[in-house]
């Protein structure tokens, strides 16, 4: 297949990148480093679609346009930070934010469309983003108190003119005469973001369009109307940037048409340190409807490496256990119906309740298979991985419980056991 400049990033632990690189190379892929992010790569040789590679199927890499990686990297939240992602689907930027803030950090992602929310959650599950929570909600209606967030990512709906190579009909769908509703919505979302920011907090505004009305003129409106000031941005390596289309706006980034990657626009605002008056009664708590679980004491939960989970709790809702980050439990208002990170399933009641980890819950596996308190299958032959992923079983010793799957010591996921056979049930 001809090289199309496809880019991706690794979702595994940094020390495991060489293993995943070898996994990709074993299937004929070659790639080169990207200069703007150590975990990003550009495909050089793609013998078949990267999305069908073993690395992608098992969620060890995430295919993402290089320009789309810039908003989270430009927001640049520190480890341990809490980030609000206001318009999140399909989750490319959300999962990168999850990576940047680390185990102690937290990302809350909202998405109003049920179909897109499903995609968002699937991508967060595949990338192992256990420190994220999601909700079906319009970002402009989120009931968080004012002045409650230090970092906000706002990548609102836009005309998408910068994606014309990928979506040739986008200029027809969103001609200049049709963008007024988008411009109005972007203003509403910027106003909401400004209200939710703490003094000194930052919001990263980005679009994948080249339209001045949705870019520089929105920045000008925000500076005139909202309690925000513009922060100059350094130009990441490996991109070509065009001049802003409005004077006096140095520091915003506009990915030029002759640059690799989609057309993108980025502006970083900081809320002035002047007074900020919280509104309402603050975060209102409610009793969680689920059942709190102690996985370490449950059948099927013993032997898991629970230390890799962020600080928080595990609750079961209708037989489905979810990890709920401590920050989510303390910050999300009770009026929001939200979801944490899915861990698998539970069956039975009371003391007889049994936990079964989900195929993609590799966060429950220790980094070293020799330390696992459960049965493991550690393979070094990609043919075995291909066999499992295509629905065929592999022979294994008879026993009970799920089996941890590793590739050359790298945690991949969980296999179900059927007698003396193991099966992969992931999607």
VMD Tcl script that draws the C-alpha trace (Angstrom):
set ca {
  {0.00 0.00 0.00}
  {1.31 3.45 -0.85}
  {2.40 5.64 2.02}
  {-0.31 8.16 2.86}
  {1.46 9.81 5.76}
  {-0.71 8.05 8.34}
  {0.33 8.82 11.90}
  {-0.25 7.06 15.20}
  {0.88 7.10 18.81}
  {1.69 4.40 21.30}
  {-0.72 3.80 24.18}
  {1.48 1.32 26.05}
  {3.93 2.17 28.83}
  {6.95 4.04 27.51}
  {9.31 1.20 28.41}
  {7.19 -1.18 26.31}
  {7.36 0.88 23.10}
  {10.23 -1.21 21.62}
  {8.12 -4.36 22.00}
  {5.19 -2.81 20.15}
  {7.53 -1.44 17.50}
  {8.83 -4.98 16.96}
  {5.25 -6.28 16.81}
  {4.46 -3.79 14.04}
  {7.71 -4.56 12.22}
  {6.94 -8.29 12.33}
  {3.86 -7.56 10.21}
  {5.78 -5.48 7.69}
  {5.16 -1.96 9.00}
  {7.93 0.60 9.11}
  {7.70 4.09 10.53}
  {9.71 7.06 11.64}
  {9.73 9.24 14.73}
  {7.71 12.42 14.82}
  {9.61 15.36 16.34}
  {6.74 16.95 18.27}
  {5.86 14.04 20.61}
  {8.09 11.14 21.68}
  {5.30 8.56 21.37}
  {4.12 9.65 17.90}
  {5.18 7.93 14.68}
  {4.61 8.41 10.94}
  {4.01 5.30 8.85}
  {6.52 4.80 6.04}
  {5.50 1.34 4.82}
  {1.94 0.08 5.33}
  {1.52 -3.41 3.82}
  {-2.15 -3.42 4.84}
  {-4.33 -0.94 6.77}
  {-2.71 -0.10 10.10}
  {-6.06 -0.47 11.85}
  {-5.98 -4.20 11.04}
  {-2.54 -4.68 12.62}
  {-2.24 -6.71 15.81}
  {-0.94 -3.66 17.65}
  {-4.03 -1.64 16.73}
  {-6.45 -4.52 17.32}
  {-5.18 -5.01 20.87}
  {-5.21 -1.25 21.56}
  {-1.44 -0.84 21.83}
  {-1.38 1.98 19.26}
  {-3.94 4.65 18.41}
  {-4.26 5.98 14.86}
  {-4.53 9.77 14.97}
  {-3.76 12.62 12.61}
  {-0.63 14.42 13.76}
  {-2.41 17.80 13.90}
  {-5.12 16.28 16.11}
  {-2.47 15.49 18.73}
  {-1.57 19.16 19.09}
  {-4.50 20.41 21.24}
  {-3.78 18.13 24.26}
  {-0.02 18.65 23.87}
  {-0.54 22.42 23.68}
  {-2.89 22.49 26.65}
  {-0.04 20.62 28.36}
  {-1.71 19.69 31.66}
  {0.78 18.58 34.33}
  {0.71 15.11 35.86}
  {-2.05 14.90 38.45}
  {-4.16 17.62 36.82}
  {-7.93 17.50 36.37}
  {-9.06 18.29 32.83}
  {-12.53 18.96 31.43}
  {-12.87 17.87 27.80}
  {-16.00 19.63 26.62}
  {-16.58 18.07 23.18}
  {-14.91 14.71 23.34}
  {-15.94 12.14 20.72}
  {-14.39 10.15 19.19}
  {-11.89 10.30 22.07}
  {-8.58 10.82 20.27}
  {-7.73 13.92 22.28}
  {-9.42 12.62 25.44}
  {-7.27 9.51 25.57}
  {-4.11 11.57 24.97}
  {-5.12 13.89 27.83}
  {-5.60 10.79 29.97}
  {-2.04 9.78 29.15}
  {-0.62 13.23 29.89}
  {-2.20 13.69 33.35}
  {-1.16 10.21 34.49}
  {-2.52 7.86 37.11}
  {-3.29 10.55 39.69}
  {-4.85 12.89 37.15}
  {-8.46 12.86 35.96}
  {-10.28 13.67 32.70}
  {-14.01 14.27 32.45}
  {-15.37 13.97 28.91}
  {-18.82 15.05 27.72}
  {-20.55 14.19 24.45}
  {-24.23 14.87 23.59}
  {-24.65 12.26 20.83}
  {-25.44 8.72 22.00}
  {-23.73 7.13 18.99}
  {-20.61 9.26 19.34}
  {-20.58 8.67 23.09}
  {-20.48 4.94 22.41}
  {-17.46 5.45 20.15}
  {-15.80 7.66 22.76}
  {-16.21 5.03 25.46}
  {-14.98 2.24 23.21}
  {-11.83 4.19 22.38}
  {-11.15 5.02 26.02}
  {-11.59 1.36 26.91}
  {-9.23 0.25 24.15}
  {-6.56 2.76 25.20}
  {-6.85 1.77 28.87}
  {-7.88 5.26 30.01}
  {-8.91 4.24 33.51}
  {-8.55 7.81 34.84}
  {-11.36 9.14 32.62}
  {-15.11 9.43 33.13}
  {-17.74 10.15 30.50}
  {-21.26 11.52 30.32}
  {-23.92 12.11 27.68}
  {-24.32 15.84 28.05}
  {-24.23 19.10 26.13}
  {-21.09 20.85 27.30}
  {-22.83 24.23 27.55}
  {-25.28 22.73 30.07}
  {-22.80 20.99 32.36}
  {-23.81 21.79 35.98}
  {-20.32 22.16 37.40}
  {-19.90 25.18 39.67}
  {-18.20 28.22 38.19}
  {-14.47 28.48 38.87}
  {-14.05 24.72 39.35}
  {-11.52 23.63 36.67}
  {-7.85 24.42 36.14}
  {-7.61 22.96 32.62}
  {-10.26 22.78 29.89}
  {-9.97 21.44 26.37}
  {-12.51 22.88 23.94}
  {-12.48 21.41 20.44}
  {-16.01 22.41 19.42}
  {-18.05 21.36 16.38}
  {-16.69 23.25 13.39}
  {-16.93 23.37 9.61}
  {-13.95 21.04 9.25}
  {-12.44 22.83 6.25}
  {-9.02 21.62 7.34}
  {-10.02 18.00 6.71}
  {-10.80 18.44 3.01}
  {-8.23 15.79 1.99}
  {-10.08 13.27 4.13}
  {-13.59 14.65 3.61}
  {-13.81 16.10 0.06}
  {-17.44 17.19 0.47}
  {-16.87 19.20 3.62}
  {-16.79 22.55 1.79}
  {-20.14 21.73 0.21}
  {-21.69 20.65 3.51}
  {-20.34 23.64 5.43}
  {-20.08 26.48 2.98}
  {-19.43 29.92 4.44}
  {-23.13 30.74 4.28}
  {-24.00 27.74 6.49}
  {-21.54 28.23 9.36}
  {-23.50 30.80 11.41}
  {-24.97 28.17 13.81}
  {-21.50 26.73 14.39}
  {-20.04 30.16 15.12}
  {-22.85 30.85 17.59}
  {-22.34 27.49 19.34}
  {-18.60 28.07 19.59}
  {-19.21 31.39 21.34}
  {-21.59 29.71 23.78}
  {-19.03 27.03 24.56}
  {-16.21 29.54 24.99}
  {-18.37 31.52 27.39}
  {-19.14 28.36 29.37}
  {-15.46 27.40 29.49}
  {-14.51 30.83 30.77}
  {-17.08 30.57 33.54}
  {-15.91 27.11 34.61}
  {-12.23 28.07 34.77}
  {-10.57 28.93 38.05}
  {-8.60 32.19 38.11}
  {-5.31 31.41 36.41}
  {-6.78 28.34 34.73}
  {-6.30 27.67 31.01}
  {-8.57 26.64 28.14}
  {-7.21 25.37 24.83}
  {-9.53 26.31 21.96}
  {-8.98 24.40 18.72}
  {-10.72 23.70 15.43}
  {-9.95 21.62 12.35}
  {-11.08 24.39 10.02}
  {-9.35 27.20 8.16}
  {-12.37 29.50 8.47}
  {-11.40 32.88 9.96}
  {-14.89 33.29 11.48}
  {-14.38 30.18 13.61}
  {-10.74 30.90 14.41}
  {-9.18 34.36 14.72}
  {-12.49 36.20 14.98}
  {-13.62 33.89 17.75}
  {-10.37 34.65 19.58}
  {-10.94 38.38 19.12}
  {-14.51 38.04 20.42}
  {-13.33 36.10 23.48}
  {-10.67 38.68 24.31}
  {-13.22 41.49 24.06}
  {-16.08 39.74 25.85}
  {-14.69 37.24 28.35}
  {-12.27 37.50 31.26}
  {-9.56 35.76 29.25}
  {-6.13 36.69 27.97}
  {-4.23 35.04 25.13}
  {-1.04 33.13 25.86}
  {1.58 32.93 23.09}
  {2.25 29.40 21.86}
  {5.56 27.93 20.79}
  {5.52 26.24 17.39}
  {5.91 22.44 17.72}
  {8.61 20.89 15.57}
  {7.68 19.22 12.29}
  {4.82 21.54 11.27}
  {4.51 24.50 8.94}
  {2.44 27.31 10.42}
  {0.73 30.15 8.61}
  {0.36 33.73 9.77}
  {-2.81 34.62 11.73}
  {-5.47 36.14 9.50}
  {-6.13 38.93 12.01}
  {-3.46 41.40 13.10}
  {-2.35 41.62 16.71}
  {-2.87 37.94 17.40}
  {0.67 36.64 17.73}
  {0.94 33.31 19.46}
  {-2.05 31.48 17.99}
  {-1.16 28.52 15.78}
  {-2.61 27.91 12.33}
  {-1.33 24.72 10.67}
  {-0.61 25.74 7.09}
  {-2.02 24.02 4.02}
  {1.47 22.89 2.94}
  {2.18 21.27 6.32}
  {1.85 17.56 6.97}
  {-1.39 16.81 8.79}
  {-4.84 18.32 8.73}
  {-5.45 22.04 8.89}
  {-5.81 23.04 12.54}
  {-6.13 26.22 14.58}
  {-5.11 26.51 18.23}
  {-5.40 29.29 20.81}
  {-4.62 29.02 24.52}
  {-6.41 31.36 26.93}
  {-5.70 31.98 30.60}
  {-8.36 33.31 32.94}
  {-7.33 36.52 34.59}
  {-6.56 36.22 38.28}
  {-9.29 38.71 39.17}
  {-12.15 37.69 41.41}
  {-14.22 34.67 40.51}
  {-17.62 34.28 42.09}
  {-18.81 30.64 42.32}
  {-22.50 30.20 41.62}
  {-25.04 27.76 42.98}
  {-24.58 25.36 45.88}
  {-21.45 23.63 44.57}
  {-21.25 19.91 43.92}
  {-24.34 18.13 45.18}
  {-23.73 14.47 46.05}
  {-26.11 11.57 45.87}
  {-25.98 7.94 46.85}
  {-24.50 5.84 44.07}
  {-27.07 3.32 42.76}
  {-24.50 0.54 42.37}
  {-22.84 -1.94 44.72}
  {-19.34 -1.17 46.01}
  {-16.93 -4.03 45.32}
  {-13.76 -5.14 47.05}
  {-12.10 -6.92 44.11}
  {-9.19 -8.17 46.18}
  {-11.56 -10.21 48.37}
  {-13.79 -11.57 45.58}
  {-13.55 -14.81 43.63}
  {-11.98 -13.85 40.33}
  {-10.50 -10.70 41.84}
  {-7.79 -12.26 43.95}
  {-4.39 -12.10 42.32}
  {-5.11 -8.96 40.27}
  {-2.66 -6.07 40.34}
  {-4.97 -3.40 41.75}
  {-2.07 -1.03 42.37}
  {-2.14 0.01 38.71}
  {-5.62 1.46 39.08}
  {-5.76 5.17 39.96}
  {-7.06 6.12 43.41}
  {-10.78 5.44 43.55}
  {-13.49 2.83 44.03}
  {-15.05 -0.04 42.07}
  {-18.83 -0.22 41.83}
  {-21.06 -2.69 40.02}
  {-24.09 -1.39 38.14}
  {-26.46 -4.05 36.81}
  {-23.72 -6.66 36.83}
  {-21.11 -4.43 35.21}
  {-18.22 -3.27 37.40}
  {-16.71 0.16 36.75}
  {-13.71 1.89 38.21}
  {-14.65 5.35 39.52}
  {-11.77 7.78 39.98}
  {-11.55 9.51 43.35}
  {-11.60 12.89 41.60}
  {-14.75 11.91 39.74}
  {-16.47 10.99 42.98}
  {-15.58 14.33 44.56}
  {-16.08 16.65 41.58}
  {-19.01 15.43 39.46}
  {-22.40 16.83 40.54}
  {-25.05 14.29 41.47}
  {-27.32 15.55 38.69}
  {-24.93 14.18 36.04}
  {-25.36 10.58 34.98}
  {-21.83 9.47 34.23}
  {-19.75 6.36 33.66}
  {-16.30 5.33 34.77}
  {-13.91 2.79 33.27}
  {-15.41 -0.68 32.59}
  {-13.51 -3.56 34.16}
  {-15.49 -6.66 33.15}
  {-18.55 -8.31 34.66}
  {-19.83 -9.78 37.90}
  {-22.23 -12.64 38.49}
  {-24.02 -13.86 41.60}
  {-25.07 -12.04 44.74}
  {-23.61 -11.20 48.11}
  {-20.65 -13.28 49.21}
  {-21.04 -15.48 46.14}
  {-20.48 -12.66 43.69}
  {-17.69 -13.47 41.21}
  {-15.66 -11.05 39.09}
  {-14.49 -11.72 35.54}
  {-12.12 -9.16 33.98}
  {-12.96 -7.80 30.54}
  {-10.66 -8.65 27.62}
  {-9.27 -5.09 27.44}
  {-8.86 -4.55 31.20}
  {-5.09 -4.97 30.98}
  {-4.74 -2.33 33.68}
  {-5.42 -5.21 36.12}
  {-2.36 -7.16 34.93}
  {1.07 -6.57 36.51}
  {3.77 -5.24 34.21}
  {5.83 -8.36 34.90}
  {4.02 -11.65 34.13}
  {6.27 -13.41 36.66}
  {4.52 -11.40 39.40}
  {1.00 -12.24 38.28}
  {-1.21 -13.89 40.84}
  {-3.28 -15.51 38.08}
  {-2.53 -17.90 35.23}
  {-0.84 -16.17 32.28}
  {-0.02 -16.94 28.67}
  {3.12 -15.07 27.59}
  {3.73 -15.56 23.86}
  {6.50 -14.39 21.55}
  {4.97 -15.67 18.32}
  {2.68 -13.24 16.49}
  {0.95 -16.21 14.86}
  {-0.54 -17.06 18.26}
  {-1.91 -13.52 18.62}
  {-3.38 -13.70 15.12}
  {-4.92 -17.05 15.95}
  {-6.59 -15.64 19.05}
  {-7.79 -12.45 17.41}
  {-9.43 -14.31 14.52}
  {-11.54 -16.33 16.94}
  {-9.50 -19.51 17.10}
  {-8.57 -21.00 20.44}
  {-5.18 -22.08 21.77}
  {-4.47 -25.01 24.05}
  {-3.75 -24.31 27.70}
  {-3.70 -26.20 30.98}
  {-7.11 -26.96 32.46}
  {-8.02 -24.78 35.40}
  {-10.35 -21.99 36.48}
  {-10.62 -18.27 35.93}
  {-9.47 -15.90 33.22}
  {-5.91 -16.02 31.90}
  {-3.72 -12.96 31.45}
  {-2.37 -12.54 27.92}
  {1.12 -11.12 27.42}
  {3.27 -10.61 24.36}
  {6.95 -10.84 25.22}
  {6.17 -9.68 28.75}
  {3.85 -6.86 27.62}
  {0.33 -6.94 29.14}
  {-2.20 -7.28 26.32}
  {-5.50 -8.35 27.92}
  {-7.50 -11.25 29.27}
  {-8.45 -14.58 27.73}
  {-11.47 -16.66 28.68}
  {-10.97 -20.32 29.47}
  {-13.06 -23.13 28.01}
  {-11.79 -26.42 29.38}
  {-8.27 -26.76 27.97}
  {-8.73 -23.96 25.42}
  {-8.29 -20.18 25.62}
  {-10.31 -17.65 23.64}
  {-10.06 -13.90 23.02}
  {-13.44 -12.20 23.37}
  {-12.39 -8.58 22.79}
  {-13.60 -6.30 20.01}
}
mol new
graphics top color blue
foreach p $ca { graphics top sphere $p radius 0.5 }
foreach p [lrange $ca 0 end-1] q [lrange $ca 1 end] { graphics top cylinder $p $q radius 0.2 }
display resetview
